Amino acid sequence: MRSPWTAQSFRGISIDYRVLSPVKFELQRDTVRFSKWHEKRVDACVAVYVAFSHFLDFLRQELYRDDQRVSLDPLHDFNRELEKQMVFLDDDLAEKVLRYRGELHAFRNDVVLHKRAGTEFTQTKLDYEIPAYLPRLRRDINLVLDPTYDPNGGEAKSFLRFSESGQRPPGINARGVRADAGAHRQAFVRWLVGRFRIKAKI
């Protein structure tokens, strides 16, 4: 049996396994290190996503009505959780997380400072624009963790893209009601009258 420590020749190239062995060891060690670091990064991304989800719930609870008195603990918990997980994020994702956090804080500070809690402006923001941060963060995390992820590939993703836009659905007013609800009601009543021959006021 040939010893792995002896030099061998392959197509005229001399290979000394005593030289390659330390290189192989370093590669194996780096692979283990990267695998463990990747696991920590995955856990950190999940924790960041959950932290944003809880913070958006807090914003809605605090600002959707003007008579709410809530604990500010979720505000501080959000900041602490992000700072704890930031070390595991790559620069691109960390930059986006910090930007999203800054924008959400700016929104809250503006509402509190100008006493806009419970206004139609704030409620519209909380109904559409603010929830859009979660699907955007989901996309950002997938781009970092999955090298095969293509947000534009595969089947049509109109619902996902629309949820990321933060826009109000067409035909829906600020209160989340169809702007033409009256016309739909009239059409429905006419259908009832014609279908069942009943009397109804339109």
Secondary structure by P-SEA (a helix, b strand, c coil): cccccbbbbccccccccccaaaaaaaaaaaaaaaaaaaaaaaaaaaaaaaaaaaaaaaaaaccccccbbbbaaaaaaaaaaaaaacccccaaaaaaaaaaaaaaaaaaaaaaaacccccaaaaaaaaccccaaaaaaaaaaaaaccccccccccccaaaaaaaaaccccccccccccccaaaaaaaaaaaaaaaaccccccc
